């Protein structure tokens, strides 16, 4: 029997869409890091999401913002400011933008994103994004952080990405990304002749002086990219890249760091190389062509592939013709 006066009982409100408004940290979690303790209390949410809510002031401990790294004492009151969370995560409108949906069920959908489509509003792109399209295609994702988006592709990168349709699915996929059970394979056309495959294991972080760029920096976050040669041309090499981690611009930064920047990459590449076909390509030659994951509900292994878009396939065919 529930006791309304029991401070340890979670307090739910219909307005919070099932998120507990108040609960208490049990004594047995005393001494555990606060974010770890909360992840054990609320396994529906990933630890990274709980950390973000704490930092944004949407999750309060004893009525105050709290440091995720501090130790729990036991007995603290945890309050989810649920309305603020929903408002902060879904301030954007639905827009009828065509989506190339490769797969969809009640848990998730896989989208084949074209080059030129921004994934999430920001930096001058406040509409016309994948997120706006998702809000129209599946309105229920408005309830989720980032409308269910769990990983991103750069604006000018084409290919596959997965979107969660429920909070449980989103949390599961975030954990799969952390556990590296989500398999992401890219086709990258890079400058120069790459003689063989390898691994770039170099931390990536914000560029120390150019804040709009990323770079290999000692204090950056762990980043690892596997690459293998698919096809060689006179002045370029087609690589297959597989990610162990998903840092911002990771493949672009890693390939540039070993002297083989992506063709068409105006940020990390060469302005001109003297080969008209390569110099004329208007975007980075990067395509997310294969995506694999474990289905959050059935636990079945699933995999999808995307054909190269016309501009990229045309460039490769032109290079083959030139070589012949």
C-alpha positions as CSV (number, residue, x, y, z in Angstrom):
1,X,0.0,0.0,0.0
2,X,1.4,3.4,-0.9
3,X,1.9,5.9,1.8
4,X,1.7,9.5,0.6
5,X,3.8,10.7,3.5
6,X,6.7,8.4,2.6
7,X,9.5,10.7,1.4
8,X,11.3,7.7,-0.3
9,X,8.4,7.0,-2.6
10,X,8.7,8.6,-6.0
11,X,6.1,11.3,-6.7
12,X,4.7,11.1,-10.2
13,X,2.6,13.7,-11.8
14,X,0.6,13.3,-15.1
15,X,2.0,16.6,-16.3
16,X,5.6,15.2,-16.2
17,X,4.8,12.4,-18.7
18,X,5.8,9.6,-16.2
19,X,9.0,11.2,-14.9
20,X,9.2,11.0,-11.1
21,X,9.2,14.5,-9.7
22,X,10.6,13.7,-6.2
23,X,12.4,10.8,-4.7
24,X,15.2,10.2,-2.2
25,X,18.6,8.6,-2.5
26,X,18.7,5.5,-0.3
27,X,21.3,5.1,2.4
28,X,22.9,2.1,0.7
29,X,24.1,4.4,-2.1
30,X,26.0,6.7,0.3
31,X,29.6,7.2,-0.9
32,X,28.7,6.5,-4.5
33,X,29.2,9.2,-7.1
34,X,26.0,11.2,-7.5
35,X,25.6,10.5,-11.2
36,X,26.3,6.8,-10.7
37,X,23.7,6.7,-7.8
38,X,21.1,8.4,-9.9
39,X,21.8,6.0,-12.9
40,X,21.1,3.1,-10.5
41,X,17.9,4.7,-9.3
42,X,16.7,5.6,-12.7
43,X,18.0,2.9,-15.2
44,X,15.7,4.3,-17.9
45,X,18.1,7.2,-18.3
46,X,21.7,7.0,-19.4
47,X,24.3,8.5,-17.0
48,X,25.3,11.0,-19.6
49,X,21.7,12.3,-19.8
50,X,21.5,12.6,-16.1
51,X,24.8,14.5,-16.0
52,X,23.5,16.9,-18.6
53,X,20.3,17.5,-16.7
54,X,22.2,18.1,-13.6
55,X,24.5,20.6,-15.3
56,X,21.5,22.4,-16.9
57,X,19.7,22.7,-13.6
58,X,16.9,20.4,-14.6
59,X,17.7,17.8,-12.0
60,X,18.1,19.2,-8.5
61,X,19.5,17.6,-5.3
62,X,18.0,19.0,-2.1
63,X,16.6,21.8,-4.2
64,X,20.0,22.9,-5.6
65,X,22.0,22.1,-8.8
66,X,24.6,19.5,-7.9
67,X,28.0,18.3,-9.2
68,X,27.6,14.9,-10.8
69,X,31.0,13.9,-9.5
70,X,30.3,14.6,-5.8
71,X,29.6,11.7,-3.5
72,X,26.0,10.9,-2.4
73,X,25.4,11.0,1.4
74,X,22.1,9.1,1.3
75,X,18.7,10.7,2.1
76,X,19.0,13.6,-0.3
77,X,15.9,14.6,-2.2
78,X,16.1,14.4,-5.9
79,X,13.8,16.6,-8.0
80,X,13.2,16.4,-11.7
81,X,12.1,19.6,-13.2
82,X,10.3,17.7,-15.9
83,X,8.4,20.5,-17.6
84,X,11.6,22.5,-18.0
85,X,13.3,19.4,-19.5
86,X,10.6,18.9,-22.1
87,X,10.5,22.6,-22.9
88,X,14.3,22.8,-23.2
89,X,14.6,19.7,-25.4
90,X,11.7,20.5,-27.8
91,X,11.6,24.2,-28.6
92,X,11.4,23.6,-32.4
93,X,8.5,23.2,-34.8
94,X,7.5,20.3,-37.0
95,X,8.2,20.8,-40.7
96,X,7.0,18.7,-43.6
97,X,10.5,17.8,-45.0
98,X,10.9,14.6,-47.0
99,X,12.8,11.8,-45.2
100,X,14.4,8.8,-46.8
101,X,13.3,6.2,-44.1
102,X,15.2,2.9,-44.6
103,X,13.6,1.1,-41.6
104,X,11.0,2.0,-39.0
105,X,9.1,0.2,-36.2
106,X,7.7,1.1,-32.8
107,X,11.2,1.6,-31.3
108,X,13.4,3.3,-33.9
109,X,13.8,4.5,-37.4
110,X,16.8,4.6,-39.6
111,X,17.2,7.5,-42.0
112,X,19.3,8.0,-45.0
113,X,20.4,11.6,-44.7
114,X,21.2,13.6,-47.8
115,X,24.2,15.9,-47.9
116,X,23.3,19.5,-47.1
117,X,20.7,18.6,-44.5
118,X,21.5,19.8,-41.0
119,X,20.7,17.3,-38.3
120,X,19.9,19.6,-35.3
121,X,19.0,23.3,-35.3
122,X,21.7,25.8,-34.3
123,X,24.4,28.0,-35.6
124,X,22.1,29.9,-38.0
125,X,20.2,26.8,-39.1
126,X,17.1,27.1,-36.9
127,X,14.7,25.4,-39.3
128,X,14.8,23.0,-42.2
129,X,16.7,20.4,-40.2
130,X,16.4,16.6,-39.7
131,X,15.0,17.3,-36.2
132,X,12.2,19.5,-37.7
133,X,11.4,16.7,-40.2
134,X,11.3,14.1,-37.4
135,X,8.8,16.1,-35.4
136,X,6.5,16.0,-38.4
137,X,7.1,12.4,-39.3
138,X,6.8,11.0,-35.8
139,X,5.3,13.7,-33.5
140,X,5.8,11.6,-30.3
141,X,9.6,12.1,-30.5
142,X,8.9,15.7,-29.3
143,X,8.8,14.0,-25.8
144,X,12.4,12.9,-26.2
145,X,15.7,14.7,-25.7
146,X,16.9,15.9,-29.1
147,X,13.8,14.4,-30.7
148,X,15.3,10.9,-30.3
149,X,18.6,11.7,-32.1
150,X,21.4,9.7,-30.6
151,X,24.3,10.4,-33.0
152,X,24.8,13.0,-35.7
153,X,26.3,13.4,-39.2
154,X,27.8,16.7,-40.3
155,X,25.7,18.8,-42.6
156,X,27.7,17.8,-45.8
157,X,28.1,14.1,-44.8
158,X,25.5,11.8,-46.3
159,X,24.3,8.4,-45.1
160,X,22.6,6.4,-42.4
161,X,21.8,7.4,-38.8
162,X,19.4,5.9,-36.3
163,X,16.7,7.8,-34.3
164,X,14.9,6.5,-31.2
165,X,11.2,6.7,-30.9
166,X,11.0,5.9,-27.2
167,X,13.0,7.0,-24.2
168,X,13.9,3.4,-23.4
169,X,15.2,2.9,-26.9
170,X,17.2,6.1,-26.8
171,X,18.8,5.1,-23.5
172,X,19.6,1.6,-24.9
173,X,21.2,3.1,-28.1
174,X,23.2,5.6,-26.1
175,X,24.6,2.7,-24.0
176,X,25.3,0.7,-27.2
177,X,27.3,3.6,-28.5
178,X,29.2,3.7,-25.3
179,X,29.7,-0.1,-25.4
180,X,30.7,0.1,-29.1
181,X,28.1,-2.3,-30.3
182,X,26.7,0.2,-32.8
183,X,28.8,-0.4,-36.0
184,X,29.3,2.7,-38.1
185,X,31.1,2.3,-41.4
186,X,31.9,5.2,-43.8
187,X,33.3,5.6,-47.3
188,X,35.9,8.4,-47.3
189,X,37.7,9.7,-50.4
190,X,41.0,11.2,-49.2
191,X,43.9,13.0,-51.0
192,X,47.0,11.1,-51.8
193,X,48.0,7.4,-52.0
194,X,47.3,5.4,-48.8
195,X,49.5,2.4,-49.0
196,X,47.5,0.2,-46.5
197,X,45.0,0.1,-43.7
198,X,45.6,1.1,-40.1
199,X,44.2,2.7,-37.0
200,X,44.4,6.4,-35.9
201,X,44.2,6.4,-32.1
202,X,44.6,10.1,-31.3
203,X,42.5,12.2,-28.9
204,X,40.2,14.8,-30.5
205,X,39.2,18.1,-28.9
206,X,38.5,21.7,-29.6
207,X,41.3,23.5,-31.6
208,X,43.3,25.6,-29.1
209,X,43.0,28.8,-31.2
210,X,40.3,28.2,-33.8
211,X,37.3,27.4,-31.7
212,X,35.0,26.4,-34.7
213,X,37.4,23.6,-35.5
214,X,38.4,20.3,-33.9
215,X,42.0,19.0,-33.7
216,X,44.1,16.2,-32.4
217,X,45.0,17.6,-29.0
218,X,46.7,15.9,-26.0
219,X,43.9,17.0,-23.6
220,X,41.1,15.9,-26.0
221,X,38.7,12.9,-25.7
222,X,39.7,9.4,-26.7
223,X,39.1,8.9,-30.4
224,X,39.9,5.8,-32.5
225,X,39.3,5.3,-36.3
226,X,40.0,2.1,-38.2
227,X,40.6,2.5,-41.9
228,X,41.2,0.1,-44.9
229,X,41.8,0.7,-48.6
230,X,38.9,0.1,-50.9
231,X,40.2,1.6,-54.2
232,X,43.2,3.7,-55.3
233,X,43.3,6.4,-57.9
234,X,46.1,8.6,-59.2
235,X,45.8,11.3,-56.6
236,X,43.3,9.9,-54.2
237,X,42.3,6.8,-52.2
238,X,38.9,5.5,-51.3
239,X,38.9,4.3,-47.7
240,X,36.4,2.4,-45.5
241,X,36.5,4.0,-42.1
242,X,35.0,2.4,-39.0
243,X,34.5,4.3,-35.8
244,X,35.2,3.0,-32.3
245,X,34.2,6.5,-30.9
246,X,32.1,9.3,-32.2
247,X,33.8,12.6,-31.7
248,X,32.8,15.7,-33.6
249,X,34.5,15.7,-37.1
250,X,36.4,12.6,-36.0
251,X,37.1,11.0,-39.4
252,X,37.9,14.4,-41.0
253,X,40.3,15.3,-38.2
254,X,42.0,11.9,-38.1
255,X,42.5,11.6,-41.8
256,X,43.9,15.1,-42.0
257,X,46.3,14.3,-39.1
258,X,48.0,11.5,-41.0
259,X,48.4,13.7,-44.1
260,X,45.3,12.4,-46.1
261,X,42.5,15.0,-45.7
262,X,39.1,14.3,-47.2
263,X,38.5,15.5,-50.7
264,X,36.2,18.5,-50.7
265,X,36.8,19.3,-47.0
266,X,37.2,23.0,-46.9
267,X,37.8,23.0,-43.1
268,X,40.4,20.4,-42.7
269,X,41.5,19.7,-46.3
270,X,43.5,21.3,-49.0
271,X,42.2,24.4,-50.9
272,X,43.4,23.0,-54.2
273,X,45.4,19.9,-55.2
274,X,45.7,20.6,-59.0
275,X,43.3,17.8,-60.0
276,X,40.2,19.3,-61.5
277,X,37.9,16.5,-60.5
278,X,39.0,16.6,-56.9
279,X,39.2,20.4,-56.6
280,X,35.7,20.8,-58.1
281,X,33.9,18.5,-55.5
282,X,31.8,20.8,-53.4
283,X,31.6,18.9,-50.1
284,X,33.6,16.5,-48.0
285,X,33.6,13.1,-49.7
286,X,32.2,11.2,-46.7
287,X,29.3,8.8,-46.7
288,X,27.9,6.7,-43.8
289,X,27.2,3.6,-45.8
290,X,26.7,0.9,-43.3
291,X,25.0,0.9,-39.9
292,X,24.6,-2.0,-37.5
293,X,23.1,-2.3,-34.0
294,X,21.3,-4.6,-31.6
295,X,17.6,-4.0,-31.7
296,X,16.7,-2.6,-28.3
297,X,13.5,-4.7,-28.0
298,X,14.2,-8.0,-29.8
299,X,18.0,-8.0,-29.2
300,X,18.4,-9.1,-32.8
301,X,21.5,-8.0,-34.7
302,X,20.4,-5.6,-37.5
303,X,22.3,-4.0,-40.3
304,X,21.5,-1.6,-43.1
305,X,23.5,-0.2,-46.1
306,X,23.1,2.9,-48.2
307,X,24.1,3.4,-51.8
308,X,26.4,6.3,-52.6
309,X,24.6,9.5,-53.5
310,X,24.8,10.6,-57.1
311,X,27.4,13.3,-56.7
312,X,29.8,11.0,-54.8
313,X,29.2,8.0,-57.1
314,X,29.7,10.3,-60.1
315,X,33.0,11.5,-58.8
316,X,34.3,8.0,-58.3
317,X,33.1,7.0,-61.8
318,X,34.8,10.0,-63.3
319,X,38.1,9.1,-61.5
320,X,37.8,5.6,-62.8
321,X,37.3,6.9,-66.4
322,X,40.2,9.2,-66.1
323,X,42.4,6.4,-64.9
324,X,41.3,4.1,-67.8
